[in-house]
Amino acid sequence: MLTIGIDARTWFFRSGLGRYCRNALSSIVAGRDGARFVIWLSKEKTVADFPDFGSNVDVRISQAAFGDLDAELTTFRKEIDHSPADVFFSPFSPVPASIRMPFVLTVHDLVAFQHPDLLVDSTVQYLKSALPRSLLAAASIVAISSNTASDIESFFPGSVPRTVVIPPGVEERLFNRIRNSSDGSVLQSRGLYENGYILYVGNLEARKNLLRAVEAYEGSSLFDRVQFVLAGTPRWGVEDLMLKVRHARLRNQIRLLHYVPDEELPSLYRGALFFVYPSLYEGFGLPVLEAMACGAPVLTSNRSSLPEIAGDSGLLVDPESVKEIRSGMERLATDALLRKRFSELGLARSHAYRWQVTGENIFQVLENHRREHVAFTPESVEEN
């Protein structure tokens, strides 16, 4: 029986990485009675924190903190090597390149290589130190978009033959167009009303380009008519944005909701006049897909993966042009037929992205690399 090891240390992350880990892993594991799984959580969690997938799932706690490269190359490597896994999967690269089994990793983006100025220095250093070795040693590489695959080709051309594009999906249970009784109460609790705001969802960080979006909104005809809601946790590189939105003129019009629980996000998407995502660089852009699945018209960037995800189902703008972002906002705000068209096109497009398909495709890649597990003694591991 095939035994698959999976790094789930990002399972509890409140970000796209966490959402990808939870859904990809669940789709790979659920109902897979013909395989066994060894799953590692981060050391600040317990086994009781993790869902019960059944007796064929062995949940373990790694003593290596996520992002601690030294611990990953030593402690985590030994944990993996001492496990019964035949093949290993990481839903977020990198992987200790010297592990003694074939491994598959997902590459979300190469922003650390493409636009290092858009990340905090420590993250850039971590990825530049660890990722090249992982890509060189990987049995297969999962790119979440054709854009990411293209970036891999640009920076690591030798990895191209081992790269396969497997996009993520949308959680149909959560993100859909079906209105429910909680929509009104969610909006009311936030002091919002339907079509009375435009929406951004995601972490607040430099590459999301929100300062330009706020400047576009401030100078537009929307300013006195609808609010601009930013639903996400402030991260690195948004000091100018935070100063801007605290200005007296903007204080009542820009709403900072910070982290919003997953259960409330669909209500926010469904109630928005339209969704705004003017990012400078994305590996995929899950919030765009979620917004489309909820029927929200989308305004997004014409850069990186976003045209690939939105296609002709959203309004694409140059993210470096405040004027173009403003024009797009005003066009969507004043043209009800255009909003209806993008809502319907986006909803139809979102149906092409399913986590069940993502999980099945990743499982097939892992199964292709199965091997008879060779038991290594602690002594043999220590010697290398």
N, C-alpha and C positions, 0 to 999 in steps of 0.2 A: 504493500500500500504506500502511495506517495505521501511523504511528510514535508510540509512547506513551513519554513520559518518566516515570520513577518515582524518587521519593526513597527510597532504601533505607539511609539513614544510621542507622536504628535496627535494621538486620538483626542485628547482633551483640549487641544488648542482652539481658541475662539477666533478662527481665521479660516481662510480658504484651505490652508494646509490641513487643518483639523477636519474640515468638512470632507475633503478628499479622502483622508485616511479613514474616517468613519464609514463613508459610503463605499469606497473601493474594497476595504477589508470585509465589510458586511456582505457585499455582493460576491466576493470570492469564497467566503466561508459558508454562508447560509445554505443549508440543504445539501452540502457536499459530503455525503456520508461515505463516499469512496476514497476520502483522503483524510489525513491527520494534519493538525496545525499546531505549531509552537509560536506563541505570540508574546512579544516583550512590551511591557509598559514602562514608563519612566519611574524613577525611584521614589518620587513624592506621592505616588499612587499605591493603591493596594489592589489585590485580585478582586476584592469585593466591589470595587468601583467599576469593573468591566462587565458588560452583558454576558449572560450565560448562553453560549452558542451550542453547548452540548458536550458529551463525553469525549468527542474526538478533538477537542480544543484544549491545549495545555497553556495556561496563561502564566507568565513569569514576570518578575520584576527585575529590570536591568539596573545595575549599579552605576551605569554610565549615563550621566546627564546628557540630554540632547544638546548638541553643539559643543560639547567638551571633546575636542579632537583627540587629545592625548588619551582620555578614558575610552573613547570609541575605538581607537587603534589597539588598545591593550585589553581592558576589561571586557568591553562589548564583544570584541573579536573572540576572546576565549569563551564567553557565554554562548556565542553562536556555534563555535567549533565543538563544544562539548554537548551540543544538543543532537537529537536524532534527525534533524532536518536533512533532506536530500537536496533541497534547493531553497534559496532565500530571496525574499522580496522586501524592498524598501519603498513605501509610497512617497518618500521624500529622500532624494539623494543628499549626501553620499553614503556609501557603504564601506566598511573597512575592506580595503582591496585585497588583503591577504587571507580572507576567510577560505576554508578548505572545502568549498562546495560552489557550484554555479550560483550566480546571483543575478537578479533582475532589479533595476531601479527605475523609478519614475523621475523624469526631469521636468519640472514645471516651467522654468524659464532660465535664461542665462543673463539675468540683469546684472549680476556681479561682474560679468565679462563685457557685456554690451553697454551698460550704463552704470558703472561703479559709483558715480557721483549721486545716484538715486538711492543708495543703501548706506546704512551705518558701517563704519570702517571695519568693525569686528566681524560683521557678517560677511563682508567682502573677503577678508583675510581667511576666514574659515572655509568658505566655498572655493576660493582659489587654491588653498592648500590641499583640500581633500577631494574635490570633485574630479579633477583630471585623472587621478589615479583610479578612481572608481569607474570612470567611463572607459578607461583603457582595459580594465580587468572584467567588466561586466559581460555576462553571457548574452544578455539582451538589454536594450534601453527603451523604456516607454516614454515617448514624447506626448504631452497632452494636447498638442496642436501641431499643425503643419508649420506654423511660424516657429515654434520651438525646435522642431526637427530641422528647419532651415538654419537656425542659429547654431545648432549642434554641428551641422555641416560646415558652417563658417569657421568655428573655433576648434572643432575636433573632427576633422574630415575622416580620420581613420575609424571613427565610431559609426559612420553612416550605414554600413552594411548590417549592423546589429541593431539599428533603430527602427522602431515601429510606432506609428501614430495611433494612439488609443485615447480618444477624448473622454473627459468625464461626463457625467449625466446630470440630470436635475431630479430632485426628490419630489416625485409626483404627489406623494401623500401630503407634502407640506406646501409646495409651490404649485399652485393651480389657480384657475380663474374662478373657481366656485366660491361665491361669497357665502359667509356664514354669520351666525349671530354675534360672534365675537369681534367682527370687523369694526362695528360702530363703537364698541366699548374700548377697543385698543386705541382708536383715533381719539376718542374723547379723553382717555386717560393721559394722552400726550398733548392735549389742547389743540388738536388738529381736526379738520373736516374734509370730506371727500372733495377732490379736485381743488383743494385750497392750498396745495403745496406741490413743489417739485422735489424730487428725492435723489439722494446719493446714499448708497450702502457700501460699506467696506472700511478698512482701517484708514485713518487719516495720516497719510505719509507723503513724502515729497513727490514720489512718482505718480501719485493720483491726480496731481495738477489742479488741486482744488482752489488754490489762490486765484488762478486765472478764471476758474468757473465762478467764483464769488464776485470777482471784478466784472465779469460779463453780466451776471445777474444784477449787480448794483446799478449798472448803467442802462439796464433794459426797461422796457415798458412793463415788465412783470413785477418790478420791485414793490410797487404799492398794492398789487393785486393778489399775489400769492407769496407764501413763505418758501424759503429754501431750507430743506431739512437734511442735515448731515447725520447719518446713523452709523457710527463707528467710533472706535477708540483712538484717540490721538497717539501717534507714534513719533518716529524720528523725522526731523526736517520740516515741521509745520509751525515753527515759532511765528513767522510772519502771518500765516493764516490765522492763528489764534489771536494775535494782536488785532488783525483786521476785523474779525467777527465780534470782538468785544467793543468795537467803536460804537458810540451812542447811536449813530444813525442806523447801524445794522443790527443792533442788539435784539430788537423785536422781530426782525425779518429773517435772520439766520438762526435756525434752531439746531443746537448741538444736543443730540440724544445720547451720545456715547454708545456703549454696547447695548444692543437690543437682542433679547432672546429669540432663538430661531422661531418659536411658536408665534411671535408677534410680527415677524418680518413680512409674511404674506399679506397681512392686513395693510401694512404700510405700502407695499408694492401696489396692491389693488386700489388703494385710495388716492394714489398720486396722480396728478395731472399728467406728468411724464417722468421718466427716470433719466438721470444725468450721470455719465461715466466717462469723463474726458481724459483718461489716463495716458501718460506718456509712453508707458511700456507695460505689457501684460503677456504672460505665457498663455493665458486662456481668457479669464474674465468671467468667473462664475456668476457674479451679481447681474451681469447683462443677461445671461441665460435664465436666471431666476426671475428677473423682471419680465422678460418675454413670456415665461410660463404663466405668470400671473396676469397677463394681458396689459401690462404697462407699456405705453409707447417709449421707445428708447432713443436717446441722443448719446452718441459715443464717439470715440476717437477713430480717426482713419489710419492709426498706426498699429504696428505689431500684430497681435492675433485678433484684434477687435473687429476688423472688417471680415475676417474669416468666420467669426462667431455670429455677428449680426447680419452679415450678408446684405441683402436688399430689404431687410426687415427692420432697419433702424436708420436714423439720420446720422450720417458720418460727417465729422467736422475736423478741421486742423486743430489739434490740441494746443498748439503754440500761438494761435491767433485768438485773442480775446474778442475781437470783432466778429470772427466767424462763429465762435461759441455763442455769443450774444444773438447773432442773427438766427442761428439754429433754435435757440430757446424761444425767441419771439415768433418764429415760424410755427413751431409746434403749439405754442400757447394760443395762437390766433386761428389756427386751421383745424377745426374739429374733424373734418373729413380725413386729413392727413393722419391725425392721431388715431382715428378708427382704422385706417388702412395699416398703419404700423402695428397696432395692437393685434389685428387679425393675422398679419404676416408673421409677427414675432411668435405668437401662440403656436401657429402651425410649424414654424421652424424649431421651436423648443421640443416638439415631439420626437425629433430625430436623435435626441440625446437622452439615453437611458442608462442608469447605473447597472441594471442587470446585464446589459450588453458589455459595458466596461468591465465588469467583474468576470464575465465569461471569457472575454478576449484575453485579459491578463492571466487568468487561470490556464488557458491554452498555451500561452507563452511559457509559463512556469512548467507545465507538464512536458513541454518539448525539451526541457533541460533536466528532466528527472534522471537520477542515477541511483544505483545501489549505494546506500550510505555506508561508508567505511568508518568503523568505530575507531576513534583516536584516543589513545590513553592520555591522561594529563601530562605524563612525562614527554610523550612525543610532541604535544602542543608546546610545551615549555621550551623544547629544544630548538624550535624554529621562531 
